[in-house]
Amino acid sequence: MNTDWHDLIQRHMAGLATEEEAAHFQDSLKHDDALARLFLRYMNLDVALEAQAASTEATRALLAAPAVRRGALLRLPWRPLAAAAAACVMLAGIVFWFRQGPAINLAKVSGDVRVWRAQQTMKAANGFVLKAGDWLLTGGDGAAEVQFPGETTRLGIGANAEFGVVAAKPGKELKLTAGTLTASVARQSASHPMMIRTPTAKAEVLGTKFEMNADKVVTTMTVTEGRVLIAREDDESGVIVEAAQSATVTANAPVSVITPAPAQSLGNALIAHWKLDGDGVDASGNGNNLTLGAGVVFSTGRTGSALDLHAAKPDVESPRIALPAVFTISMWLRLEQGGPARAQPLLGFDGQQSGVDDFWLTLLPTFPGSGVVLDIRGRQMGSHAMSAQGAVRAGTWHHVAVIVDSVQGRATFFTDGRDVTLTPGLRRDFSLAGPLLIGRRVKGGTLPFAGRLDDIRIHGRALTAVEISALAGGNAEENQTR
């Protein structure tokens, strides 16, 4: 392949190289010292020009940005010293900027999406590289996803949005002056959190999922997972917004945080909900209906009826379900008195038949009660997270919930609304998709759960302690009479 490296380097630095060209350049840069020196010369020139322009042309260009002309608050500091330091690192031969990949990429671009850079507007496309000082502008039918190579952070930019990049390193500094941003943010460094500013607010993010909407007068944010610190733009201290909470920020009033009743928030990110009131219908509306084997029996449940696997031993299986990196499984269960002293399967993937890792939520018999265990095994050595012993007793209805975080390698256990986690550590590399078997470890096996299961739910997020307590609806002593 005959490549004009001068042309490709300049187009790459302007964010105009295609994904295929970028991949070819990256591979060549690893093996061609002459190309590396050429690239370094361009980088040094770019750094020198940026430093010279910092107080003159660059400042005037930023102040003329469309977002500023529309009255948005904008503070975009140039960073020539940081850029020069990066060039010195490259000169020392430690690392080349390009070998680390571009700072910010665009993906899933659709409709009217443009990038405003240095008083020029250009049409955006998949693979476009955003630089500090750029503004992403979307029209009425426009949308795009902002990606950060090397991590799983994704920012969805909606229609009629104005999204600006202040800096990508060491901490991400971003602007949203209009429109909607939907974020899934991987864990960030505590010393360099992601910062998002709007005309009225500033938010500090260490790793979470949320949606933010901004205009000149008000900013709203709804957190679906994790937590976000949000404050008015001119305040030094802020307010923590937890999962399922919403915040509203205006210039002339304190931050308002609303906590919805669990009855409202529990519908958020619900993947499956099997009430088991005489059938296997998925009440979430996602169509994940259970397949019930011959001879299935329903008897008295915690509410309504329940799947009785002590009276009969049918296969009960869901369709293939893809679980996100963080999810919550919750259910009511009643282990019958005098049941066999063995592990009691509650729910999981049969790895041998579905081609994935074994993934099981199980009751492990102990004396005088049972502990809840999340057991994962398959491609690598197995791992076990478990609750305290005695958390579940036979002859009593208990509510059990487990929050699984495969990114952090952690599971958190609740019984009857109380955190009973004993050992939280888990593998991080297990499979998260497959058909779920209910109350049985192996399809067609003869050792099902020796009891009843009711109201099984799977949420694609970590439920809050308040939400889990609401699902539990009372403690174990109150449930013994049912």
C-alpha positions, 0 to 999 in steps of 0.5 A: 500500500502506497500511503502519503503519510504527510496527508494521513498524519494531517487528516488524522490530527484534524480528526478526518481519518477513517477507521481503516486509515487509523488502524493502518497508521497505528500498525505502521507506527509500531514498526516504522521508526522513520514514520514515528519521527515524522509524526513526532515533528507534526506533533511538536509543530501542533503543540507550538502553534497551539501554545502561541494561539492560546491567548489570541486566535484560539480564545477568539475562536472559542468565544465565537462558538455557536453555543456561546452565541446562543447565550450558553455559559462557556469556560474552556481553558486551553492547555498548551503546557499539558500538550507540551508535556505530552510531547516531551513524554513522546520525545523521551520515547516512553509513548506516542500519543497515537499509539494510545489511540485518539482521545474521543471517538464518535460512533452510531452517528445518525441524522444531522450531526456536525462538529464545530472546530476553529470557526468551521463546521464539518459533517460528523461520521462514525470514527470522527475524532473529537479534540479539546475545543470541539463542539458536537451539534445535533439537529432535530433528527441527529444523534451520536455516541461518544466513546472513550477508547480503553474504557467502556464509557459511552455518552449518548447525545440526543437531538438538538444538543450542544456538547463540548469537549474541554479536555480528555486528560487527565480527567474528562471535562465536558459541556452540555449547553442544550439537549439530552445526554445519556451516560454509562460511565466506567469507573473513573480515577477519584483524583480525576473524575469526569466533570460535566458542566451546563449553564446552571450546573456542574456534575462530578462523576466517578462511574454511574449511569444517568440521563442529563438534560440542559438548557439556559435556565434549568438542568435535570438529571436522573441517576439509574445506577451509582451516584453523581455529585451535582451542584449549581455552577457557582457553588462550591459544595453539591448534593449527592444524587443516588440511583433512582433519584432525580435532581433539578438545578436552576441558577437561583434556587438550591438543588432539588432532589426527588426520590420516587416511591419504590412503586415507581422506580422498580419498573426502571431497567426491569428485564424480567418479572415472573409473578408465578401466579399460575403461569410463567408470563413475564410481567415486565412486558419484555416477552421473557415468558417461562417455558413450563415443563409437564406436571408443573404445580402451583400452590399457595405463594407469598402473594397469590400462588407460587411455583412448587418444586417440592410437589413436582419436578418439571423443567422451568426455563426462560428464553435466552436472556442477556444480563448487563454488567450490573444486575439484581436478582430478587425473589421470594422463597420458602424451603420446606421443613425436612427437605434434603440437606443438599445445595438447593438451586434457585436460578442460573445458567446451565453451562454444559447445555447453553455453552456458557459458564455455570452461573448459579444462585444457590442455598447452601445448607448450614446449621441452623439455617442456610446461606445464599451462595452465588456460584460461578464456574466454567472457563476459568476456576470457579469463584463463590460469593456468599451471605452469612450463614443462617440467613434463610431458614426452612418453613418460612418465607424469605425475600432474597436479593443479590446485586451482581457487579461483574465489573467490580467482581462483587456480589451483595446479598440481602435477605428480608431487606437486610444486607447479609453479605459475608464474602462479596468477591467474584470473578469478573470474566463470566458469561452473562447470557443464556436461558435461565433454569428456575429451581434446577441445576441441570435440565432434566435433573432430579434434584430441584429446589425443595420448596416454593418460589414466588415473584422472581425479578431481574433488574438490569441495574443495582437496586437501592437498599430502599427498593430491596426493602420495599420488595421484601415488604416485612421481615422473616418473623412476619412471614412465618404465618404465610 
